[in-house]
């Protein structure tokens, strides 16, 4: 159990002014879990990924656009971004999210 860790996800990453910060929590051949902190109005530009991805908003509010359709997602909510669909993310407030990508 040497990899055992316990804690509050939102404490693992601090906000930075006008920036997006990320920290990989788990990396395996079958997928990744990454924590992100976005300052207000910061985001990730439109892109695609070859795998489904689960976004869980841990703090704040985000707008997640998938195939041109915008979805507001706030603290405690999640959204699934389907593989190969173009998507973009923007923080409406300072926000932290957990991204889980499963490759198989």
BAZA-848941 format. One line per field, with one value per residue: residue number from 1; residue in one letter; x, y, z of N, C-alpha, C, O, CB in turn. Coordinates in steps of 0.1 Angstrom, whole numbers. Atoms other than C-alpha are relative to their C-alpha. Glycine has a CB too. Layout:
# residues N
i = NUM|...
aa = A|...
n_c1 = X|...
n_c2 = Y|...
n_c3 = Z|...
ca_c1 = X|...
ca_c2 = Y|...
ca_c3 = Z|...
c_c1 = X|...
c_c2 = Y|...
c_c3 = Z|...
o_c1 = X|...
o_c2 = Y|...
o_c3 = Z|...
cb_c1 = X|...
cb_c2 = Y|...
cb_c3 = Z|...
END
This chain:
# residues 104
i = 1|2|3|4|5|6|7|8|9|10|11|12|13|14|15|16|17|18|19|20|21|22|23|24|25|26|27|28|29|30|31|32|33|34|35|36|37|38|39|40|41|42|43|44|45|46|47|48|49|50|51|52|53|54|55|56|57|58|59|60|61|62|63|64|65|66|67|68|69|70|71|72|73|74|75|76|77|78|79|80|81|82|83|84|85|86|87|88|89|90|91|92|93|94|95|96|97|98|99|100|101|102|103|104
aa = X|X|X|X|X|X|X|X|X|X|X|X|X|X|X|X|X|X|X|X|X|X|X|X|X|X|X|X|X|X|X|X|X|X|X|X|X|X|X|X|X|X|X|X|X|X|X|X|X|X|X|X|X|X|X|X|X|X|X|X|X|X|X|X|X|X|X|X|X|X|X|X|X|X|X|X|X|X|X|X|X|X|X|X|X|X|X|X|X|X|X|X|X|X|X|X|X|X|X|X|X|X|X|X
n_c1 = 8|-9|6|12|1|14|0|10|-5|-1|-12|-13|-3|4|3|-10|7|0|-6|5|-10|4|-9|4|2|-3|-3|-1|2|15|6|-6|8|-8|6|-2|5|1|4|12|-1|-11|6|-7|6|7|-9|6|-7|4|7|10|-6|9|-4|7|-3|-1|3|3|9|-7|8|-7|6|-2|5|7|11|-6|7|-5|-2|-4|-5|8|5|-10|4|-9|-3|-2|-12|0|9|-7|4|-8|4|-2|4|8|-5|-11|6|-8|7|-7|2|-3|1|-2|-5|5
n_c2 = -12|-11|-11|-5|-14|-5|-14|-8|-3|-15|-5|4|-10|-13|-8|-10|-11|1|13|13|9|14|10|14|8|14|3|15|3|0|-13|-10|-9|-13|-11|-13|-12|-10|-13|-4|-3|8|13|8|-2|12|11|13|10|13|8|-7|-6|-4|-12|-2|-14|1|-14|-10|2|0|2|10|0|13|-1|-12|-2|-3|6|-5|11|-7|9|13|5|7|1|10|-5|12|1|-6|-12|-12|-6|-11|-2|-14|-3|-11|-4|9|13|12|11|12|6|15|5|15|3|14
n_c3 = 0|0|8|-7|-3|-4|-2|7|13|2|-7|7|11|-2|11|3|7|15|4|-2|-7|0|-7|3|-13|3|14|3|14|3|-2|-9|-9|-1|-7|6|-6|10|-5|8|15|6|5|10|13|6|4|-1|-7|6|-10|-8|-12|-10|-7|-12|-5|-15|-5|10|12|13|13|8|13|7|14|2|-9|-13|-12|-13|-9|-13|-11|-3|12|10|14|7|14|9|8|13|1|-4|-12|-6|-14|-5|-14|-2|-12|-3|-1|0|6|2|13|1|13|0|14|5
ca_c1 = 0|29|9|-19|-29|-58|-67|-89|-85|-91|-61|-36|-36|-37|-51|-26|-36|-45|-35|-45|-26|-27|-14|-16|-29|-28|-12|-17|-17|-55|-60|-52|-67|-57|-66|-70|-73|-85|-85|-117|-120|-91|-97|-86|-92|-112|-95|-104|-94|-94|-111|-142|-134|-153|-151|-161|-163|-150|-152|-167|-185|-173|-187|-179|-186|-190|-195|-206|-231|-223|-231|-228|-213|-209|-196|-207|-217|-201|-202|-189|-171|-174|-143|-135|-161|-145|-146|-134|-135|-138|-139|-168|-154|-122|-127|-112|-120|-110|-105|-107|-98|-102|-83|-99
ca_c2 = 0|23|44|50|86|104|140|167|171|209|213|197|227|264|290|312|346|345|309|273|249|211|182|146|124|90|79|43|27|26|62|93|114|151|180|214|249|277|314|332|335|311|278|253|260|237|203|167|136|100|88|96|119|126|162|167|204|205|243|271|273|264|265|234|235|201|201|237|234|251|235|253|229|240|226|190|185|164|161|134|146|119|107|126|154|189|205|236|246|281|291|314|318|305|268|234|203|167|151|113|99|61|47|12
ca_c3 = 0|-6|-31|-6|-4|13|13|-1|-39|-38|-14|-39|-63|-58|-81|-100|-114|-151|-154|-157|-134|-136|-116|-127|-98|-115|-148|-160|-194|-192|-183|-163|-135|-136|-113|-128|-113|-136|-127|-138|-176|-182|-201|-226|-263|-285|-291|-294|-275|-287|-255|-234|-205|-173|-159|-123|-111|-75|-70|-90|-123|-158|-193|-212|-249|-267|-305|-304|-276|-243|-209|-176|-150|-113|-80|-75|-111|-139|-176|-200|-231|-258|-276|-308|-302|-302|-268|-249|-213|-197|-160|-153|-118|-103|-106|-99|-118|-120|-154|-157|-190|-196|-226|-227
c_c1 = 9|-5|-13|1|-14|1|-12|5|3|12|13|5|-5|-3|12|-7|2|6|-9|11|-5|10|-6|0|3|3|3|-1|-14|-6|7|-11|8|-9|4|-5|1|-3|-12|4|11|-7|9|-7|-5|11|-9|9|-5|-8|-11|7|-12|6|-9|4|0|-2|-3|-9|8|-11|8|-8|4|-7|-9|-11|6|-8|6|1|6|4|-9|-6|11|-6|9|2|4|13|-2|-9|9|-6|9|-6|4|-5|-8|3|13|-6|10|-8|9|-4|4|-1|3|3|-5|-14
c_c2 = 13|12|6|14|4|15|6|5|15|6|-3|10|13|8|9|11|-1|-12|-12|-8|-14|-8|-14|-8|-14|0|-15|-1|1|13|9|7|13|10|13|12|11|13|4|4|-8|-13|-7|2|-13|-10|-13|-10|-14|-9|8|6|5|13|1|14|-1|13|9|-4|0|-1|-10|-2|-13|1|12|4|2|-5|7|-12|7|-10|-12|-6|-6|1|-10|6|-12|1|6|12|12|6|11|2|14|1|13|7|-7|-14|-11|-11|-12|-6|-14|-5|-15|-3|-13|-3
c_c3 = 0|-8|6|3|4|2|-7|-14|-2|7|-8|-10|4|-13|-3|-9|-15|-6|2|5|0|8|-2|14|-2|-15|-1|-15|-4|2|10|8|2|6|-7|9|-10|7|-9|-14|-7|-5|-9|-14|-6|-5|1|8|-5|10|7|12|9|7|12|5|15|7|-12|-10|-13|-11|-8|-13|-7|-14|-2|10|14|12|12|10|13|10|2|-12|-9|-14|-7|-14|-8|-8|-14|-2|4|12|5|14|4|14|0|13|2|2|0|-5|0|-13|1|-14|0|-15|-5|6
o_c1 = 5|-1|-19|11|-24|11|-21|15|13|17|23|16|-16|3|20|-15|13|12|-19|22|-17|22|-18|10|10|-4|12|-6|-17|-18|17|-23|19|-21|15|-15|11|-12|-14|14|13|-18|21|-19|-2|21|-20|21|-17|-12|-10|17|-22|17|-21|16|-10|-7|2|-17|17|-22|19|-20|16|-19|-20|-17|14|-21|18|-8|16|3|-21|-11|23|-18|21|-7|13|17|-13|-9|15|-18|21|-17|14|-16|-4|1|16|-15|21|-19|21|-15|16|-12|14|-4|-3|-19
o_c2 = 23|24|14|19|-2|20|0|12|19|17|2|9|15|4|13|8|-4|-12|-12|-9|-16|-5|-17|-8|-21|6|-21|8|4|14|5|8|12|12|15|10|14|14|-1|11|-6|-17|-4|0|-24|-7|-12|-8|-15|-20|20|0|10|12|1|16|-4|13|7|-14|9|-5|-7|-5|-17|3|11|14|-6|-5|6|-20|14|-22|-10|-17|-3|3|-10|10|-19|11|5|18|12|7|11|-1|19|-3|23|19|-16|-15|-9|-13|-11|-8|-17|-4|-20|0|-17|-13
o_c3 = 6|-6|0|9|-1|6|-12|-14|-7|4|-4|-15|8|-23|6|-17|-20|-16|9|0|2|9|0|21|6|-23|5|-22|-16|-1|16|4|8|3|-10|15|-17|16|-19|-16|-19|0|-10|-14|-1|-12|5|9|-8|6|8|17|4|12|11|8|21|18|-23|-9|-14|-9|-12|-13|-8|-14|-8|9|19|11|14|11|12|8|3|-11|-7|-16|-3|-21|-6|-12|-20|-13|15|14|1|16|0|17|-4|15|-5|10|-6|-2|0|-16|4|-20|5|-24|-16|3
cb_c1 = -9|14|-3|-3|5|-4|13|-5|-9|-12|0|-3|-5|11|-13|12|6|7|13|-6|4|-2|0|10|-14|-12|13|-11|6|-6|-14|8|-5|4|3|-6|9|-11|12|-6|3|11|-13|1|11|-9|12|-4|-1|12|10|-11|9|-3|-1|2|-10|14|13|13|-11|9|-3|1|4|-5|-9|-5|-10|1|2|-10|10|-12|1|-10|-8|3|0|-7|13|-12|4|-3|-13|0|-2|-1|7|-6|12|-15|-10|9|-10|6|-5|-3|8|-9|11|-13|15|10
cb_c2 = 0|-4|-5|-9|9|-7|6|12|-5|6|-6|-13|-5|8|9|-6|14|12|-2|-6|5|-5|3|-7|2|-9|8|-8|-14|-11|-1|10|-7|4|0|1|4|-3|11|12|15|-3|3|-15|7|4|-1|-6|1|-8|-6|-10|12|-11|12|-11|11|-5|5|5|10|-12|14|-14|12|-12|-13|1|-12|16|-16|11|-11|9|9|3|11|-14|14|-14|10|-2|-15|-10|-1|10|-11|13|-10|10|0|-3|-2|5|-2|-2|3|-10|8|-8|7|-7|0|-10
cb_c3 = 12|-5|-14|12|-12|13|-5|9|-10|4|14|-7|-13|8|2|-8|5|-6|7|-13|14|-14|16|-10|5|3|-5|8|-4|9|4|-8|13|-14|15|-14|13|-10|-1|8|-2|10|-8|4|-10|-12|10|-14|16|-5|11|4|-5|10|-9|11|-5|3|8|-6|0|0|-7|8|-9|8|-3|-14|1|1|0|6|-6|5|12|9|-8|4|-8|-1|1|-9|-2|-10|9|-12|11|-9|10|-10|9|0|13|13|-13|14|-14|12|-11|10|-9|5|0|5
END
